[in-house]
Amino acid sequence: MENSFYHQVKWGDAALLKQRLVAKSLPFIIEEREGNIAFVFPDMHVRQYNALRTLIGGAPKFYVKLDR
């Protein structure tokens, strides 16, 4: 999966968002990013992207791989 963008949430909010993403069949992986949980997404069809934006209440951030 080629990572394109991500949405970062606090640890306590991750389970609910994961359930909602799975229910909508949106592809994602989970990473730790800056002490929070990041849901990382590949390129998506426009309909999937719009569903994601509606779900998270805005646009996700562009993915940049962090050096560790």
All heavy atoms as a GROMACS GRO file, in nm:
protein
  561
    1MET      N    1   0.085  -0.117   0.000
    1MET     CA    2   0.000   0.000   0.000
    1MET      C    3   0.090   0.124   0.000
    1MET      O    4   0.178   0.137   0.083
    1MET     CB    5  -0.089  -0.002   0.125
    1MET     CG    6  -0.175   0.121   0.139
    1MET     SD    7  -0.291   0.113   0.277
    1MET     CE    8  -0.202   0.204   0.400
    2GLU      N    9   0.068   0.213  -0.091
    2GLU     CA   10   0.141   0.340  -0.099
    2GLU      C   11   0.069   0.442  -0.011
    2GLU      O   12  -0.048   0.472  -0.032
    2GLU     CB   13   0.144   0.390  -0.244
    2GLU     CG   14   0.223   0.516  -0.265
    2GLU     CD   15   0.372   0.497  -0.246
    2GLU    OE1   16   0.423   0.386  -0.271
    2GLU    OE2   17   0.438   0.593  -0.204
    3ASN      N   18   0.136   0.492   0.091
    3ASN     CA   19   0.076   0.586   0.184
    3ASN      C   20   0.063   0.724   0.121
    3ASN      O   21   0.161   0.778   0.069
    3ASN     CB   22   0.160   0.596   0.311
    3ASN     CG   23   0.173   0.463   0.380
    3ASN    OD1   24   0.088   0.377   0.367
    3ASN    ND2   25   0.281   0.445   0.453
    4SER      N   26  -0.057   0.781   0.126
    4SER     CA   27  -0.082   0.911   0.065
    4SER      C   28  -0.116   1.019   0.167
    4SER      O   29  -0.072   1.132   0.154
    4SER     CB   30  -0.196   0.901  -0.036
    4SER     OG   31  -0.156   0.823  -0.145
    5PHE      N   32  -0.199   0.986   0.265
    5PHE     CA   33  -0.237   1.084   0.366
    5PHE      C   34  -0.276   1.015   0.495
    5PHE      O   35  -0.287   0.893   0.500
    5PHE     CB   36  -0.350   1.176   0.317
    5PHE     CG   37  -0.457   1.107   0.238
    5PHE    CD1   38  -0.564   1.048   0.301
    5PHE    CD2   39  -0.451   1.100   0.101
    5PHE    CE1   40  -0.663   0.984   0.230
    5PHE    CE2   41  -0.549   1.035   0.029
    5PHE     CZ   42  -0.654   0.979   0.092
    6TYR      N   43  -0.293   1.096   0.601
    6TYR     CA   44  -0.322   1.038   0.733
    6TYR      C   45  -0.411   1.131   0.813
    6TYR      O   46  -0.423   1.251   0.784
    6TYR     CB   47  -0.193   1.007   0.808
    6TYR     CG   48  -0.119   1.128   0.860
    6TYR    CD1   49  -0.133   1.169   0.992
    6TYR    CD2   50  -0.036   1.202   0.778
    6TYR    CE1   51  -0.066   1.280   1.040
    6TYR    CE2   52   0.032   1.312   0.824
    6TYR     CZ   53   0.017   1.351   0.956
    6TYR     OH   54   0.082   1.461   1.002
    7HIS      N   55  -0.470   1.073   0.916
    7HIS     CA   56  -0.548   1.150   1.014
    7HIS      C   57  -0.503   1.104   1.151
    7HIS      O   58  -0.501   0.985   1.181
    7HIS     CB   59  -0.698   1.124   0.996
    7HIS     CG   60  -0.783   1.197   1.095
    7HIS    ND1   61  -0.794   1.334   1.095
    7HIS    CD2   62  -0.858   1.153   1.197
    7HIS    CE1   63  -0.874   1.370   1.194
    7HIS    NE2   64  -0.914   1.262   1.257
    8GLN      N   65  -0.464   1.199   1.234
    8GLN     CA   66  -0.408   1.170   1.365
    8GLN      C   67  -0.514   1.190   1.473
    8GLN      O   68  -0.587   1.289   1.470
    8GLN     CB   69  -0.290   1.265   1.387
    8GLN     CG   70  -0.202   1.231   1.501
    8GLN     CD   71  -0.074   1.310   1.492
    8GLN    OE1   72   0.006   1.289   1.400
    8GLN    NE2   73  -0.054   1.401   1.584
    9VAL      N   74  -0.524   1.096   1.566
    9VAL     CA   75  -0.620   1.105   1.677
    9VAL      C   76  -0.550   1.068   1.808
    9VAL      O   77  -0.444   1.007   1.807
    9VAL     CB   78  -0.743   1.013   1.656
    9VAL    CG1   79  -0.822   1.053   1.533
    9VAL    CG2   80  -0.703   0.867   1.649
   10LYS      N   81  -0.614   1.103   1.918
   10LYS     CA   82  -0.565   1.062   2.048
   10LYS      C   83  -0.593   0.914   2.066
   10LYS      O   84  -0.684   0.857   2.005
   10LYS     CB   85  -0.633   1.142   2.158
   10LYS     CG   86  -0.598   1.288   2.153
   10LYS     CD   87  -0.669   1.365   2.260
   10LYS     CE   88  -0.636   1.513   2.247
   10LYS     NZ   89  -0.714   1.595   2.339
   11TRP      N   90  -0.516   0.850   2.153
   11TRP     CA   91  -0.530   0.706   2.175
   11TRP      C   92  -0.673   0.668   2.213
   11TRP      O   93  -0.725   0.567   2.167
   11TRP     CB   94  -0.434   0.661   2.285
   11TRP     CG   95  -0.293   0.654   2.237
   11TRP    CD1   96  -0.205   0.758   2.228
   11TRP    CD2   97  -0.224   0.540   2.190
   11TRP    NE1   98  -0.085   0.715   2.179
   11TRP    CE2   99  -0.093   0.580   2.155
   11TRP    CE3  100  -0.258   0.407   2.174
   11TRP    CZ2  101   0.002   0.493   2.105
   11TRP    CZ3  102  -0.163   0.319   2.125
   11TRP    CH2  103  -0.036   0.363   2.091
   12GLY      N  104  -0.739   0.749   2.295
   12GLY     CA  105  -0.874   0.717   2.341
   12GLY      C  106  -0.980   0.721   2.232
   12GLY      O  107  -1.087   0.661   2.246
   13ASP      N  108  -0.953   0.791   2.122
   13ASP     CA  109  -1.050   0.804   2.013
   13ASP      C  110  -1.026   0.702   1.901
   13ASP      O  111  -1.106   0.694   1.807
   13ASP     CB  112  -1.043   0.945   1.953
   13ASP     CG  113  -1.076   1.053   2.056
   13ASP    OD1  114  -1.157   1.025   2.147
   13ASP    OD2  115  -1.020   1.164   2.044
   14ALA      N  116  -0.918   0.627   1.910
   14ALA     CA  117  -0.879   0.538   1.800
   14ALA      C  118  -0.976   0.423   1.777
   14ALA      O  119  -1.006   0.389   1.662
   14ALA     CB  120  -0.739   0.483   1.825
   15ALA      N  121  -1.027   0.362   1.882
   15ALA     CA  122  -1.114   0.244   1.865
   15ALA      C  123  -1.242   0.279   1.791
   15ALA      O  124  -1.284   0.205   1.701
   15ALA     CB  125  -1.147   0.183   2.001
   16LEU      N  126  -1.303   0.391   1.825
   16LEU     CA  127  -1.428   0.431   1.759
   16LEU      C  128  -1.403   0.463   1.612
   16LEU      O  129  -1.480   0.420   1.524
   16LEU     CB  130  -1.490   0.551   1.829
   16LEU     CG  131  -1.620   0.604   1.769
   16LEU    CD1  132  -1.727   0.496   1.769
   16LEU    CD2  133  -1.667   0.727   1.845
   17LEU      N  134  -1.295   0.536   1.583
   17LEU     CA  135  -1.266   0.568   1.443
   17LEU      C  136  -1.236   0.441   1.364
   17LEU      O  137  -1.282   0.426   1.251
   17LEU     CB  138  -1.148   0.665   1.433
   17LEU     CG  139  -1.110   0.707   1.292
   17LEU    CD1  140  -1.228   0.766   1.216
   17LEU    CD2  141  -0.993   0.803   1.294
   18LYS      N  142  -1.163   0.348   1.423
   18LYS     CA  143  -1.134   0.221   1.354
   18LYS      C  144  -1.262   0.148   1.319
   18LYS      O  145  -1.278   0.099   1.208
   18LYS     CB  146  -1.044   0.133   1.441
   18LYS     CG  147  -1.009   0.003   1.374
   18LYS     CD  148  -0.922  -0.085   1.461
   18LYS     CE  149  -0.898  -0.218   1.394
   18LYS     NZ  150  -0.828  -0.311   1.480
   19GLN      N  151  -1.356   0.141   1.413
   19GLN     CA  152  -1.485   0.075   1.387
   19GLN      C  153  -1.558   0.141   1.270
   19GLN      O  154  -1.614   0.074   1.184
   19GLN     CB  155  -1.574   0.079   1.510
   19GLN     CG  156  -1.529  -0.010   1.621
   19GLN     CD  157  -1.614   0.008   1.746
   19GLN    OE1  158  -1.693   0.101   1.758
   19GLN    NE2  159  -1.597  -0.083   1.842
   20ARG      N  160  -1.556   0.273   1.268
   20ARG     CA  161  -1.627   0.346   1.161
   20ARG      C  162  -1.560   0.326   1.025
   20ARG      O  163  -1.628   0.314   0.923
   20ARG     CB  164  -1.636   0.493   1.196
   20ARG     CG  165  -1.729   0.517   1.312
   20ARG     CD  166  -1.736   0.662   1.350
   20ARG     NE  167  -1.834   0.681   1.456
   20ARG     CZ  168  -1.852   0.795   1.519
   20ARG    NH1  169  -1.780   0.901   1.488
   20ARG    NH2  170  -1.944   0.804   1.613
   21LEU      N  171  -1.428   0.324   1.023
   21LEU     CA  172  -1.357   0.301   0.896
   21LEU      C  173  -1.382   0.160   0.843
   21LEU      O  174  -1.405   0.142   0.723
   21LEU     CB  175  -1.207   0.323   0.916
   21LEU     CG  176  -1.162   0.466   0.943
   21LEU    CD1  177  -1.018   0.469   0.988
   21LEU    CD2  178  -1.184   0.554   0.822
   22VAL      N  179  -1.380   0.062   0.931
   22VAL     CA  180  -1.407  -0.076   0.891
   22VAL      C  181  -1.551  -0.089   0.839
   22VAL      O  182  -1.576  -0.153   0.737
   22VAL     CB  183  -1.380  -0.174   1.007
   22VAL    CG1  184  -1.433  -0.313   0.978
   22VAL    CG2  185  -1.232  -0.178   1.039
   23ALA      N  186  -1.645  -0.024   0.907
   23ALA     CA  187  -1.786  -0.030   0.866
   23ALA      C  188  -1.806   0.028   0.726
   23ALA      O  189  -1.891  -0.018   0.651
   23ALA     CB  190  -1.874   0.043   0.966
   24LYS      N  191  -1.726   0.128   0.689
   24LYS     CA  192  -1.737   0.189   0.557
   24LYS      C  193  -1.642   0.127   0.455
   24LYS      O  194  -1.633   0.174   0.341
   24LYS     CB  195  -1.711   0.339   0.566
   24LYS     CG  196  -1.819   0.412   0.643
   24LYS     CD  197  -1.811   0.560   0.616
   24LYS     CE  198  -1.926   0.633   0.681
   24LYS     NZ  199  -2.048   0.627   0.606
   25SER      N  200  -1.570   0.021   0.495
   25SER     CA  201  -1.475  -0.050   0.408
   25SER      C  202  -1.368   0.042   0.349
   25SER      O  203  -1.330   0.028   0.232
   25SER     CB  204  -1.551  -0.121   0.295
   25SER     OG  205  -1.640  -0.215   0.348
   26LEU      N  206  -1.320   0.135   0.430
   26LEU     CA  207  -1.213   0.224   0.386
   26LEU      C  208  -1.078   0.164   0.423
   26LEU      O  209  -1.057   0.121   0.536
   26LEU     CB  210  -1.229   0.362   0.451
   26LEU     CG  211  -1.356   0.437   0.414
   26LEU    CD1  212  -1.369   0.565   0.496
   26LEU    CD2  213  -1.357   0.470   0.265
   27PRO      N  214  -0.984   0.159   0.328
   27PRO     CA  215  -0.853   0.098   0.354
   27PRO      C  216  -0.766   0.189   0.442
   27PRO      O  217  -0.764   0.311   0.423
   27PRO     CB  218  -0.793   0.084   0.214
   27PRO     CG  219  -0.856   0.194   0.135
   27PRO     CD  220  -0.996   0.208   0.190
   28PHE      N  221  -0.694   0.130   0.536
   28PHE     CA  222  -0.606   0.206   0.624
   28PHE      C  223  -0.508   0.114   0.694
   28PHE      O  224  -0.530  -0.007   0.700
   28PHE     CB  225  -0.686   0.285   0.728
   28PHE     CG  226  -0.758   0.198   0.828
   28PHE    CD1  227  -0.698   0.164   0.948
   28PHE    CD2  228  -0.884   0.149   0.802
   28PHE    CE1  229  -0.763   0.082   1.040
   28PHE    CE2  230  -0.950   0.069   0.892
   28PHE     CZ  231  -0.889   0.034   1.012
   29ILE      N  232  -0.401   0.174   0.745
   29ILE     CA  233  -0.314   0.107   0.840
   29ILE      C  234  -0.300   0.201   0.959
   29ILE      O  235  -0.333   0.320   0.949
   29ILE     CB  236  -0.176   0.071   0.781
   29ILE    CG1  237  -0.101   0.194   0.734
   29ILE    CG2  238  -0.188  -0.033   0.671
   29ILE    CD1  239   0.044   0.167   0.696
   30ILE      N  240  -0.253   0.150   1.071
   30ILE     CA  241  -0.239   0.231   1.192
   30ILE      C  242  -0.091   0.240   1.228
   30ILE      O  243  -0.020   0.140   1.224
   30ILE     CB  244  -0.318   0.169   1.307
   30ILE    CG1  245  -0.467   0.167   1.273
   30ILE    CG2  246  -0.293   0.246   1.437
   30ILE    CD1  247  -0.552   0.096   1.375
   31GLU      N  248  -0.046   0.362   1.260
   31GLU     CA  249   0.090   0.386   1.305
   31GLU      C  250   0.086   0.477   1.428
   31GLU      O  251  -0.010   0.550   1.446
   31GLU     CB  252   0.173   0.464   1.202
   31GLU     CG  253   0.184   0.411   1.068
   31GLU     CD  254   0.276   0.496   0.979
   31GLU    OE1  255   0.306   0.612   1.011
   31GLU    OE2  256   0.314   0.442   0.876
   32GLU      N  257   0.195   0.475   1.503
   32GLU     CA  258   0.212   0.577   1.606
   32GLU      C  259   0.283   0.694   1.540
   32GLU      O  260   0.378   0.677   1.464
   32GLU     CB  261   0.296   0.527   1.723
   32GLU     CG  262   0.310   0.634   1.829
   32GLU     CD  263   0.403   0.597   1.941
   32GLU    OE1  264   0.461   0.488   1.938
   32GLU    OE2  265   0.420   0.680   2.030
   33ARG      N  266   0.233   0.814   1.566
   33ARG     CA  267   0.291   0.933   1.503
   33ARG      C  268   0.286   1.047   1.604
   33ARG      O  269   0.177   1.089   1.643
   33ARG     CB  270   0.213   0.968   1.377
   33ARG     CG  271   0.280   1.068   1.287
   33ARG     CD  272   0.204   1.073   1.154
   33ARG     NE  273   0.266   1.160   1.061
   33ARG     CZ  274   0.354   1.123   0.969
   33ARG    NH1  275   0.388   0.997   0.959
   33ARG    NH2  276   0.407   1.210   0.887
   34GLU      N  277   0.401   1.093   1.646
   34GLU     CA  278   0.410   1.207   1.738
   34GLU      C  279   0.332   1.183   1.866
   34GLU      O  280   0.264   1.271   1.917
   34GLU     CB  281   0.366   1.335   1.668
   34GLU     CG  282   0.448   1.369   1.545
   34GLU     CD  283   0.388   1.478   1.461
   34GLU    OE1  284   0.279   1.529   1.494
   34GLU    OE2  285   0.450   1.512   1.359
   35GLY      N  286   0.336   1.061   1.918
   35GLY     CA  287   0.270   1.029   2.044
   35GLY      C  288   0.122   1.002   2.034
   35GLY      O  289   0.055   0.980   2.134
   36ASN      N  290   0.066   1.007   1.915
   36ASN     CA  291  -0.075   0.978   1.891
   36ASN      C  292  -0.088   0.862   1.794
   36ASN      O  293   0.010   0.809   1.745
   36ASN     CB  294  -0.147   1.102   1.834
   36ASN     CG  295  -0.160   1.213   1.934
   36ASN    OD1  296  -0.196   1.192   2.049
   36ASN    ND2  297  -0.129   1.334   1.892
   37ILE      N  298  -0.211   0.826   1.764
   37ILE     CA  299  -0.240   0.723   1.665
   37ILE      C  300  -0.267   0.792   1.532
   37ILE      O  301  -0.342   0.888   1.526
   37ILE     CB  302  -0.365   0.642   1.706
   37ILE    CG1  303  -0.338   0.563   1.833
   37ILE    CG2  304  -0.412   0.550   1.595
   37ILE    CD1  305  -0.244   0.448   1.816
   38ALA      N  306  -0.206   0.740   1.427
   38ALA     CA  307  -0.230   0.793   1.292
   38ALA      C  308  -0.292   0.684   1.208
   38ALA      O  309  -0.240   0.573   1.200
   38ALA     CB  310  -0.100   0.841   1.229
   39PHE      N  311  -0.405   0.714   1.149
   39PHE     CA  312  -0.468   0.627   1.052
   39PHE      C  313  -0.415   0.672   0.916
   39PHE      O  314  -0.437   0.786   0.875
   39PHE     CB  315  -0.621   0.639   1.058
   39PHE     CG  316  -0.677   0.576   1.182
   39PHE    CD1  317  -0.684   0.646   1.301
   39PHE    CD2  318  -0.725   0.446   1.179
   39PHE    CE1  319  -0.735   0.589   1.415
   39PHE    CE2  320  -0.776   0.387   1.293
   39PHE     CZ  321  -0.782   0.458   1.411
   40VAL      N  322  -0.344   0.583   0.849
   40VAL     CA  323  -0.276   0.615   0.724
   40VAL      C  324  -0.353   0.550   0.609
   40VAL      O  325  -0.389   0.433   0.616
   40VAL     CB  326  -0.130   0.564   0.727
   40VAL    CG1  327  -0.058   0.602   0.598
   40VAL    CG2  328  -0.057   0.620   0.849
   41PHE      N  329  -0.375   0.629   0.503
   41PHE     CA  330  -0.460   0.587   0.392
   41PHE      C  331  -0.384   0.590   0.259
   41PHE      O  332  -0.299   0.676   0.238
   41PHE     CB  333  -0.580   0.680   0.380
   41PHE     CG  334  -0.657   0.693   0.508
   41PHE    CD1  335  -0.633   0.799   0.595
   41PHE    CD2  336  -0.752   0.599   0.544
   41PHE    CE1  337  -0.701   0.812   0.713
   41PHE    CE2  338  -0.822   0.611   0.664
   41PHE     CZ  339  -0.796   0.718   0.748
   42PRO      N  340  -0.418   0.498   0.169
   42PRO     CA  341  -0.360   0.501   0.034
   42PRO      C  342  -0.441   0.598  -0.053
   42PRO      O  343  -0.539   0.658  -0.007
   42PRO     CB  344  -0.382   0.357  -0.014
   42PRO     CG  345  -0.511   0.318   0.051
   42PRO     CD  346  -0.506   0.384   0.188
   43ASP      N  347  -0.400   0.612  -0.180
   43ASP     CA  348  -0.484   0.685  -0.274
   43ASP      C  349  -0.620   0.617  -0.277
   43ASP      O  350  -0.628   0.494  -0.269
   43ASP     CB  351  -0.424   0.683  -0.415
   43ASP     CG  352  -0.306   0.776  -0.428
   43ASP    OD1  353  -0.297   0.873  -0.350
   43ASP    OD2  354  -0.223   0.753  -0.516
   44MET      N  355  -0.725   0.696  -0.288
   44MET     CA  356  -0.861   0.642  -0.286
   44MET      C  357  -0.943   0.697  -0.402
   44MET      O  358  -0.912   0.804  -0.454
   44MET     CB  359  -0.935   0.683  -0.158
   44MET     CG  360  -0.880   0.633  -0.032
   44MET     SD  361  -0.986   0.692   0.103
   44MET     CE  362  -0.916   0.602   0.236
   45HIS      N  363  -1.047   0.625  -0.434
   45HIS     CA  364  -1.147   0.674  -0.528
   45HIS      C  365  -1.214   0.796  -0.464
   45HIS      O  366  -1.221   0.807  -0.342
   45HIS     CB  367  -1.251   0.563  -0.553
   45HIS     CG  368  -1.346   0.597  -0.662
   45HIS    ND1  369  -1.460   0.671  -0.639
   45HIS    CD2  370  -1.344   0.569  -0.794
   45HIS    CE1  371  -1.524   0.686  -0.753
   45HIS    NE2  372  -1.457   0.626  -0.848
   46VAL      N  373  -1.262   0.887  -0.545
   46VAL     CA  374  -1.321   1.012  -0.496
   46VAL      C  375  -1.436   0.985  -0.397
   46VAL      O  376  -1.447   1.053  -0.295
   46VAL     CB  377  -1.370   1.100  -0.613
   46VAL    CG1  378  -1.445   1.222  -0.563
   46VAL    CG2  379  -1.252   1.142  -0.698
   47ARG      N  380  -1.518   0.888  -0.422
   47ARG     CA  381  -1.629   0.857  -0.331
   47ARG      C  382  -1.578   0.813  -0.195
   47ARG      O  383  -1.632   0.852  -0.091
   47ARG     CB  384  -1.719   0.750  -0.390
   47ARG     CG  385  -1.805   0.801  -0.500
   47ARG     CD  386  -1.903   0.694  -0.546
   47ARG     NE  387  -1.925   0.715  -0.687
   47ARG     CZ  388  -1.932   0.623  -0.778
   47ARG    NH1  389  -1.923   0.496  -0.744
   47ARG    NH2  390  -1.950   0.653  -0.904
   48GLN      N  391  -1.474   0.730  -0.194
   48GLN     CA  392  -1.416   0.688  -0.067
   48GLN      C  393  -1.354   0.805   0.007
   48GLN      O  394  -1.369   0.820   0.128
   48GLN     CB  395  -1.310   0.580  -0.089
   48GLN     CG  396  -1.363   0.445  -0.124
   48GLN     CD  397  -1.250   0.346  -0.139
   48GLN    OE1  398  -1.150   0.372  -0.206
   48GLN    NE2  399  -1.265   0.231  -0.075
   49TYR      N  400  -1.283   0.891  -0.067
   49TYR     CA  401  -1.219   1.007  -0.006
   49TYR      C  402  -1.323   1.101   0.056
   49TYR      O  403  -1.305   1.150   0.167
   49TYR     CB  404  -1.134   1.082  -0.110
   49TYR     CG  405  -1.059   1.199  -0.052
   49TYR    CD1  406  -0.945   1.179   0.024
   49TYR    CD2  407  -1.103   1.329  -0.073
   49TYR    CE1  408  -0.876   1.286   0.078
   49TYR    CE2  409  -1.035   1.437  -0.019
   49TYR     CZ  410  -0.921   1.415   0.056
   49TYR     OH  411  -0.854   1.520   0.110
   50ASN      N  412  -1.433   1.123  -0.015
   50ASN     CA  413  -1.539   1.208   0.040
   50ASN      C  414  -1.602   1.146   0.163
   50ASN      O  415  -1.635   1.217   0.259
   50ASN     CB  416  -1.645   1.238  -0.066
   50ASN     CG  417  -1.596   1.337  -0.169
   50ASN    OD1  418  -1.509   1.419  -0.140
   50ASN    ND2  419  -1.649   1.331  -0.289
   51ALA      N  420  -1.620   1.014   0.165
   51ALA     CA  421  -1.672   0.945   0.283
   51ALA      C  422  -1.576   0.962   0.400
   51ALA      O  423  -1.618   0.987   0.515
   51ALA     CB  424  -1.696   0.797   0.254
   52LEU      N  425  -1.446   0.953   0.374
   52LEU     CA  426  -1.345   0.972   0.478
   52LEU      C  427  -1.350   1.115   0.532
   52LEU      O  428  -1.350   1.136   0.653
   52LEU     CB  429  -1.205   0.942   0.422
   52LEU     CG  430  -1.089   0.972   0.516
   52LEU    CD1  431  -1.096   0.883   0.640
   52LEU    CD2  432  -0.957   0.954   0.443
   53ARG      N  433  -1.356   1.213   0.444
   53ARG     CA  434  -1.363   1.354   0.488
   53ARG      C  435  -1.485   1.379   0.574
   53ARG      O  436  -1.477   1.448   0.676
   53ARG     CB  437  -1.365   1.447   0.368
   53ARG     CG  438  -1.231   1.462   0.300
   53ARG     CD  439  -1.241   1.562   0.189
   53ARG     NE  440  -1.302   1.683   0.240
   53ARG     CZ  441  -1.263   1.805   0.214
   53ARG    NH1  442  -1.160   1.824   0.135
   53ARG    NH2  443  -1.324   1.908   0.263
   54THR      N  444  -1.597   1.322   0.537
   54THR     CA  445  -1.720   1.337   0.616
   54THR      C  446  -1.702   1.272   0.753
   54THR      O  447  -1.741   1.330   0.855
   54THR     CB  448  -1.839   1.274   0.542
   54THR    OG1  449  -1.855   1.340   0.417
   54THR    CG2  450  -1.967   1.286   0.623
   55LEU      N  451  -1.641   1.158   0.755
   55LEU     CA  452  -1.622   1.082   0.879
   55LEU      C  453  -1.530   1.155   0.977
   55LEU      O  454  -1.558   1.162   1.097
   55LEU     CB  455  -1.564   0.944   0.846
   55LEU     CG  456  -1.552   0.846   0.960
   55LEU    CD1  457  -1.690   0.812   1.015
   55LEU    CD2  458  -1.483   0.720   0.912
   56ILE      N  459  -1.421   1.213   0.928
   56ILE     CA  460  -1.325   1.278   1.017
   56ILE      C  461  -1.350   1.428   1.031
   56ILE      O  462  -1.282   1.495   1.108
   56ILE     CB  463  -1.179   1.251   0.975
   56ILE    CG1  464  -1.146   1.313   0.839
   56ILE    CG2  465  -1.150   1.102   0.978
   56ILE    CD1  466  -1.000   1.301   0.798
   57GLY      N  467  -1.445   1.482   0.957
   57GLY     CA  468  -1.480   1.623   0.970
   57GLY      C  469  -1.381   1.719   0.906
   57GLY      O  470  -1.362   1.830   0.953
   58GLY      N  471  -1.319   1.678   0.798
   58GLY     CA  472  -1.224   1.764   0.728
   58GLY      C  473  -1.130   1.683   0.643
   58GLY      O  474  -1.147   1.562   0.626
   59ALA      N  475  -1.028   1.750   0.591
   59ALA     CA  476  -0.932   1.683   0.504
   59ALA      C  477  -0.818   1.624   0.585
   59ALA      O  478  -0.771   1.686   0.680
   59ALA     CB  479  -0.877   1.782   0.402
   60PRO      N  480  -0.773   1.504   0.549
   60PRO     CA  481  -0.657   1.447   0.616
   60PRO      C  482  -0.530   1.520   0.571
   60PRO      O  483  -0.530   1.594   0.473
   60PRO     CB  484  -0.656   1.302   0.568
   60PRO     CG  485  -0.729   1.304   0.438
   60PRO     CD  486  -0.829   1.415   0.447
   61LYS      N  487  -0.421   1.497   0.644
   61LYS     CA  488  -0.292   1.558   0.610
   61LYS      C  489  -0.217   1.470   0.512
   61LYS      O  490  -0.235   1.348   0.511
   61LYS     CB  491  -0.208   1.574   0.736
   61LYS     CG  492  -0.269   1.665   0.839
   61LYS     CD  493  -0.184   1.669   0.963
   61LYS     CE  494  -0.250   1.755   1.069
   61LYS     NZ  495  -0.175   1.754   1.195
   62PHE      N  496  -0.132   1.533   0.430
   62PHE     CA  497  -0.048   1.455   0.338
   62PHE      C  498   0.054   1.376   0.419
   62PHE      O  499   0.109   1.425   0.517
   62PHE     CB  500   0.022   1.546   0.238
   62PHE     CG  501  -0.071   1.603   0.136
   62PHE    CD1  502  -0.107   1.736   0.141
   62PHE    CD2  503  -0.124   1.523   0.037
   62PHE    CE1  504  -0.194   1.789   0.050
   62PHE    CE2  505  -0.211   1.575  -0.057
   62PHE     CZ  506  -0.247   1.710  -0.050
   63TYR      N  507   0.080   1.254   0.376
   63TYR     CA  508   0.170   1.164   0.447
   63TYR      C  509   0.314   1.194   0.409
   63TYR      O  510   0.349   1.199   0.292
   63TYR     CB  511   0.137   1.019   0.412
   63TYR     CG  512   0.219   0.919   0.490
   63TYR    CD1  513   0.178   0.876   0.616
   63TYR    CD2  514   0.335   0.866   0.438
   63TYR    CE1  515   0.252   0.785   0.687
   63TYR    CE2  516   0.410   0.774   0.509
   63TYR     CZ  517   0.368   0.733   0.633
   63TYR     OH  518   0.441   0.643   0.705
   64VAL      N  519   0.397   1.214   0.510
   64VAL     CA  520   0.541   1.226   0.492
   64VAL      C  521   0.604   1.126   0.588
   64VAL      O  522   0.576   1.132   0.710
   64VAL     CB  523   0.591   1.368   0.524
   64VAL    CG1  524   0.741   1.377   0.512
   64VAL    CG2  525   0.523   1.470   0.432
   65LYS      N  526   0.685   1.037   0.539
   65LYS     CA  527   0.746   0.935   0.624
   65LYS      C  528   0.841   1.002   0.723
   65LYS      O  529   0.926   1.081   0.685
   65LYS     CB  530   0.820   0.832   0.541
   65LYS     CG  531   0.873   0.718   0.623
   65LYS     CD  532   0.923   0.606   0.536
   65LYS     CE  533   0.982   0.497   0.616
   65LYS     NZ  534   0.896   0.388   0.644
   66LEU      N  535   0.826   0.970   0.851
   66LEU     CA  536   0.912   1.024   0.954
   66LEU      C  537   1.035   0.936   0.969
   66LEU      O  538   1.024   0.813   0.972
   66LEU     CB  539   0.838   1.029   1.089
   66LEU     CG  540   0.715   1.119   1.095
   66LEU    CD1  541   0.649   1.105   1.230
   66LEU    CD2  542   0.753   1.264   1.069
   67ASP      N  543   1.151   0.997   0.980
   67ASP     CA  544   1.274   0.921   1.008
   67ASP      C  545   1.277   0.889   1.155
   67ASP      O  546   1.245   0.970   1.239
   67ASP     CB  547   1.397   1.003   0.971
   67ASP     CG  548   1.410   1.024   0.822
   67ASP    OD1  549   1.363   0.936   0.746
   67ASP    OD2  550   1.464   1.128   0.780
   68ARG      N  551   1.317   0.768   1.188
   68ARG     CA  552   1.322   0.727   1.329
   68ARG      C  553   1.462   0.702   1.370
   68ARG      O  554   1.546   0.661   1.308
   68ARG     CB  555   1.238   0.604   1.350
   68ARG     CG  556   1.094   0.639   1.323
   68ARG     CD  557   1.004   0.530   1.374
   68ARG     NE  558   0.870   0.562   1.332
   68ARG     CZ  559   0.771   0.580   1.415
   68ARG    NH1  560   0.790   0.568   1.543
   68ARG    NH2  561   0.652   0.607   1.371
   0.00000   0.00000   0.00000
